[in-house]
Amino acid sequence: KPETIVIPKVDSADHLSWIYENIYDVLDDSDGDSGRQIQLLLQIESAMGLLNMRSICEFNEGEEYLNVDVKGLIFGSDDFVANIGATRTAEGTELLYARQAVVNHAKDYGLQAIDLVNINFKDMAELKKESEEGARMAFTGKQIIHPNQVEVVQEAFTPSQARIDFAVALVEAFESHQAE
């Protein structure tokens, strides 16, 4: 049984309500394992989903749904572009507002923010540029569609040694200050 399920086309909290009410009916529960935690990743792929992110993130699942936990938001860029009638460009300026909105909501609600997919899986230079941009924007990961994309994306989202050294020094300085 899956530990995490991606829910596509989440446009409103009502969509989540249906998911929460039916998730154990959809999964075979014949072994009585309905008490286990199921994690959800929600795909925001439309203007309506973008506008309703706050209510989606604040959706209160209630006592009977404590075993279902939203872990992240995924930005579905290509469906979003089609939904709003924009033209997808290599620069991605048509997606800037939506990407920032997804990151802001995810960070505000303590969720992972998963960036758009690059469907041109043979263009590693474009993937690298887009991945580094997503990491700078504070996305925590990126969708991929081909195994050849893994290394490029992992490299872009791995902090540099300089950033790691800075973080370690910051923690050490804080602890030293606290001791004093």
C-alpha positions in Angstrom: 0.0 0.0 0.0 1.3 3.5 -0.8 2.6 5.7 2.0 2.1 8.8 -0.1 -0.5 9.7 -2.7 -0.4 12.5 -5.2 -3.8 14.2 -5.6 -4.1 16.0 -9.0 -6.2 19.0 -9.8 -7.0 20.2 -6.3 -9.1 23.3 -6.9 -10.7 23.7 -3.5 -11.0 22.4 0.1 -14.2 20.6 -1.1 -11.9 18.3 -3.2 -9.9 17.5 -0.1 -13.1 16.8 1.8 -14.1 14.2 -0.7 -10.6 12.7 -0.7 -10.5 12.5 3.1 -13.9 10.9 3.3 -13.2 8.3 0.6 -9.4 7.5 0.8 -9.8 4.3 2.8 -12.6 3.1 0.7 -10.4 3.5 -2.4 -7.5 1.7 -0.8 -8.1 -2.0 0.0 -8.6 -2.1 3.8 -9.1 -5.8 4.0 -6.1 -6.3 6.3 -7.4 -3.7 8.8 -4.5 -1.3 8.2 -6.7 1.8 8.1 -4.9 3.2 11.2 -1.7 3.9 9.3 -0.7 7.3 8.2 -1.3 8.3 4.5 0.6 11.3 3.3 -0.8 13.5 0.5 0.9 15.7 -2.1 -1.6 18.1 -3.6 -1.2 19.3 -7.2 -2.2 23.0 -7.8 -2.9 23.1 -11.6 -5.5 25.8 -12.2 -6.3 29.4 -11.5 -9.0 28.3 -9.1 -6.6 26.0 -7.2 -4.1 28.9 -7.0 -6.8 31.3 -5.7 -8.0 28.7 -3.1 -4.6 27.6 -1.8 -5.2 29.3 1.6 -8.4 27.3 2.2 -6.8 24.2 0.8 -3.8 24.5 3.2 -6.1 25.4 6.1 -8.5 22.6 5.5 -9.4 21.1 8.8 -9.7 17.4 8.4 -11.3 16.8 11.8 -10.8 14.0 14.3 -11.9 11.2 12.0 -9.2 12.0 9.5 -6.1 12.2 11.7 -4.4 9.5 9.7 -4.3 11.6 6.5 -1.6 14.3 6.4 -0.9 16.8 3.7 2.9 17.0 3.2 3.3 19.3 0.2 2.1 21.3 -2.7 3.1 20.5 -6.3 2.9 23.2 -8.9 1.4 21.7 -12.1 2.7 24.3 -14.5 1.6 22.9 -17.9 -2.0 22.3 -16.9 -2.0 25.7 -15.2 -0.8 27.4 -18.4 -3.5 25.6 -20.4 -6.1 26.5 -17.8 -5.4 30.2 -18.0 -4.8 30.3 -21.7 -1.2 31.4 -21.5 1.7 30.5 -23.8 4.5 28.5 -22.2 7.9 30.0 -22.8 11.4 29.0 -22.0 11.8 32.1 -19.7 8.7 31.1 -17.7 7.6 34.6 -16.9 4.0 33.6 -17.4 4.5 31.3 -14.4 6.3 33.6 -12.0 3.4 34.7 -9.9 2.0 31.2 -9.6 5.3 29.7 -8.7 5.8 32.3 -6.0 2.3 31.8 -4.7 2.8 28.0 -4.4 6.1 28.5 -2.5 4.6 31.2 -0.2 1.7 29.1 0.8 3.7 25.9 1.2 6.3 27.7 3.4 3.6 29.5 5.5 1.8 26.2 6.2 5.0 24.1 6.8 4.6 22.0 3.6 7.1 20.9 1.0 7.0 23.0 -2.2 7.6 21.0 -5.4 8.4 23.0 -8.5 7.2 22.5 -12.0 8.3 19.7 -14.4 10.5 20.3 -17.3 9.0 18.1 -20.1 12.0 18.5 -22.4 13.9 15.7 -20.7 16.8 15.8 -23.2 17.7 19.5 -22.5 19.9 19.2 -19.4 21.1 22.8 -19.6 17.5 24.1 -19.5 16.7 21.7 -16.6 19.8 22.9 -14.7 18.8 26.5 -15.1 15.2 25.9 -14.2 16.2 23.7 -11.2 18.7 26.3 -9.8 16.0 29.0 -10.2 13.5 26.9 -8.3 16.0 26.2 -5.5 16.7 30.0 -5.3 12.9 30.6 -5.1 12.8 28.3 -2.0 11.2 25.3 -3.6 12.2 22.1 -1.8 12.2 19.9 -4.8 11.2 19.5 -8.4 9.1 17.1 -10.5 10.9 15.0 -13.0 9.7 12.7 -15.8 12.9 10.8 -16.7 15.6 9.1 -14.8 18.3 11.2 -16.6 16.9 14.3 -14.8 17.6 13.0 -11.3 21.2 14.0 -11.0 20.8 17.5 -12.4 17.9 18.2 -10.0 19.6 16.7 -7.0 22.7 18.8 -7.6 20.6 22.0 -7.9 18.7 21.4 -4.6 21.8 20.2 -2.6 23.3 23.1 -0.6 26.8 24.1 -1.4 29.6 23.4 1.0 29.8 27.2 1.7 26.1 27.3 2.7 26.6 24.2 4.9 29.7 25.8 6.5 27.8 29.1 7.1 24.9 27.2 8.7 27.2 25.2 11.0 29.0 28.4 12.0 25.7 30.2 12.7 24.5 27.3 15.0 27.9 27.3 16.8 27.8 31.0 17.3 24.2 30.8 18.6 25.1 28.0 21.0 28.2 29.9 22.2 26.2 33.0 22.8 23.5 31.1 24.7 26.2 29.6 26.9 27.6 33.0 27.7 
